[in-house]
Amino acid sequence: MMSQHLPEEVVYDILIRLPVKSIFRFRCVSKSWNSIFTKPIFITTHFNFNQAKSLSNNSHNGFLLYTHKISYNIKELRTVICNSDHTLTHVSSFQIPSLEFPIHDRVIGFCKGLFCLTSYMGNSYWKIYLWNPSIRKITIAGTTNNNALANVTLGFAYHPQNNDFKILRLVCYPCKTRAPAEVEVYTLSTASWRRFVIPDSLSGSSIWVISESPSLFFKGALHFLALASTQNDIFNRFILTFDVDEEIFHEIMLPPNYLSEKYVRHTKCLTVFKGLLALIVFNCETEQSDICHIWVMREYGVVESWTKISVPIKGVARFFGCTVKGELVMGKRSPSQIFSFDPESLNEEILAIPTAKDVIYTDYFVESLNLLDWLNTKDY
């Protein structure tokens, strides 16, 4: 009835302001409404409108997305707001869909309302999924079955030029084998994989990706920590990047002497620190007073612009990300806790969430209609 009395553009303007839950329900109103809701242009416009609204009202310190174990084989994905006083406000909870082996699943990445998940099937065999919890839709992106010696790394990214999503799959073999890396890219719009080649000119002929932390999607590219060996057995460590638009690999050199103690095992993670590419390095072997080094690239791609910030942090086990204000979100060894740390004030605050396997920080969280227009998705 509303569409009969109001101009079409007014109806459209009203619909893009509705929450995802309402739109998902209103698909049954009429065939014309369902057609509107499943068009990519509406899905994008709806997301952009709500993202702009969320950012304009952003008076907090971002969101934490984490998995919470309910029982032996059931987990929830929970979203909380990080308030300025370090308290947390619950936003939503979604039960992670029952994959074949839910005990061994993990979150690869989050982008524009979609999650990339993997589930271990045994014998180095994994399934890769794209999941939209807001509309309870999931689709299988592919499978991966690799040699036990291989190092498999996945990256998940959004391609704004084509309004599309991509998954990058890197299979690398130990440098001593001289076996070339295998590269594939999955594109959601075509639901297909394509093979790529990493040029030998990138710091060596054999690349071994270091998957200590999830891949970082920044400035339109996926970033990975990598190690490569040359024909002369010279090893180079660098940041391997994959431009999502041009689908080209590049390299960014790490800061010289970024490891202060060469014979101590360090954890190295890429992150965005106050809008800049950064490398987090900390000692993960001792429970004594540790030093965390924050290497910040002041000018993207310029090696000479790496700048080091060193701060004392005790008992760090894991790094999860940086808030928009520059606080580090990390996990303690003992007792097992998640906390935030301000490198300027050196203030440490325990965050009231249970220890979780997967923790993702994002500066905004907007529910999305993505996957609503795909025929190969399924409800659960």
Long-range contacts (C-beta under 8 A, 24 or more apart in sequence): 3-30, 3-32, 3-33, 12-36, 12-42, 15-42, 15-46, 16-42, 16-45, 16-46, 16-49, 17-49, 19-367, 20-134, 20-135, 20-367, 20-368, 20-369, 21-134, 23-369, 24-134, 24-135, 24-369, 24-372, 37-369, 37-372, 38-372, 38-373, 39-373, 40-163, 40-373, 42-369, 43-368, 43-369, 43-370, 43-372, 43-373, 44-163, 46-369, 47-112, 47-113, 47-366, 47-368, 47-369, 47-370, 50-366, 50-367, 51-364, 51-366, 54-364, 54-365, 54-366, 55-364, 58-363, 58-364, 59-84, 60-84, 60-89, 61-323, 61-324, 61-325, 61-327, 62-323, 62-324, 62-361, 62-362, 62-363, 62-364, 63-91, 63-361, 63-362, 63-363, 63-364, 63-365, 64-88, 64-329, 64-351, 64-353, 64-359, 64-360, 64-361, 65-110, 65-359, 65-360, 65-361, 65-362, 65-365, 66-353, 66-356, 66-358, 66-359, 66-360, 67-96, 67-107, 67-356, 67-357, 67-358, 67-359, 68-93, 68-353, 68-354, 68-356, 69-354, 69-356, 69-357, 70-95, 72-103, 73-102, 73-103, 74-102, 75-102, 75-105, 77-107, 77-115, 77-133, 78-353, 79-365, 80-353, 82-323, 82-340, 82-351, 86-340, 86-349, 86-351, 87-352, 88-351, 88-352, 88-353, 91-365, 92-133, 94-133, 94-134, 94-136, 96-131, 97-129, 97-131, 97-138, 97-380, 98-380, 99-127, 99-129, 100-127, 106-357, 106-358, 107-358, 107-360, 108-154, 108-155, 108-156, 108-167, 108-214, 109-154, 109-155, 109-156, 109-157, 109-214, 109-215, 109-217, 109-360, 110-156, 110-360, 110-362, 111-156, 111-157, 111-158, 111-165, 111-217, 112-158, 112-165, 112-366, 112-368, 112-370, 113-366, 113-367, 113-368, 113-369, 113-370, 114-156, 114-165, 114-368, 114-370, 114-371, 116-141, 116-154, 116-156, 116-167, 118-154, 124-148, 124-150, 126-152, 128-154, 128-167, 128-169, 128-186, 130-165, 130-167, 130-188, 130-371, 132-368, 132-369, 132-370, 132-371, 132-372, 134-367, 134-368, 134-369, 135-368, 135-369, 135-371, 135-372, 136-379, 136-380, 137-371, 137-372, 137-374, 137-377, 137-378, 137-379, 138-371, 138-377, 138-378, 138-380, 139-191, 139-371, 139-374, 139-376, 139-377, 139-378, 140-376, 141-167, 141-186, 141-188, 141-191, 142-167, 142-169, 142-186, 142-193, 144-169, 144-171, 146-171, 147-173, 149-173, 149-174, 149-177, 151-208, 151-209, 151-211, 152-211, 153-209, 153-211, 153-215, 153-224, 154-215, 155-215, 155-217, 155-222, 155-224, 155-242, 156-215, 156-217, 157-217, 157-221, 157-222, 157-244, 158-217, 158-244, 159-244, 159-245, 160-220, 161-245, 162-189, 164-188, 164-189, 165-370, 166-244, 168-215, 168-222, 168-242, 169-193, 170-209, 170-224, 172-207, 172-208, 172-209, 173-206, 173-208, 174-208, 175-204, 175-206, 175-208, 175-227, 175-228, 175-229, 175-235, 176-229, 177-206, 178-205, 178-206, 179-206, 180-205, 180-206, 181-206, 181-207, 181-209, 185-247, 188-374, 191-374, 191-376, 196-247, 196-249, 198-240, 198-249, 199-249, 202-228, 202-238, 202-240, 202-249, 202-250, 202-251, 203-228, 203-230, 203-236, 203-238, 203-251, 204-228, 204-229, 204-230, 204-234, 204-235, 204-236, 205-229, 205-230, 205-231, 207-240, 209-240, 210-237, 210-268, 212-267, 212-268, 212-269, 213-267, 213-268, 213-269, 213-270, 213-271, 213-319, 215-270, 216-270, 216-271, 216-272, 216-277, 217-244, 218-272, 218-277, 219-277, 219-300, 220-244, 220-245, 221-250, 223-252, 223-270, 223-277, 224-270, 225-268, 225-270, 226-251, 239-270, 252-277, 252-297, 252-301, 252-303, 253-303, 254-279, 254-295, 254-306, 255-279, 255-295, 255-303, 255-306, 255-308, 256-306, 258-293, 258-295, 258-306, 258-308, 260-291, 260-293, 267-316, 267-318, 267-319, 269-319, 271-319, 271-321, 271-322, 272-322, 273-322, 273-326, 274-322, 274-324, 274-325, 274-326, 276-300, 278-322, 280-319, 280-328, 282-313, 282-316, 282-319, 284-316, 284-317, 287-314, 287-315, 287-333, 287-334, 288-314, 289-314, 290-314, 290-315, 290-316, 292-316, 292-328, 294-328, 294-343, 309-343, 311-341, 311-343, 311-346, 312-346, 313-341, 313-348, 320-359, 320-360, 320-361, 321-359, 321-360, 321-361, 322-361, 323-361, 323-363, 324-363, 329-359, 329-361, 331-355, 331-359
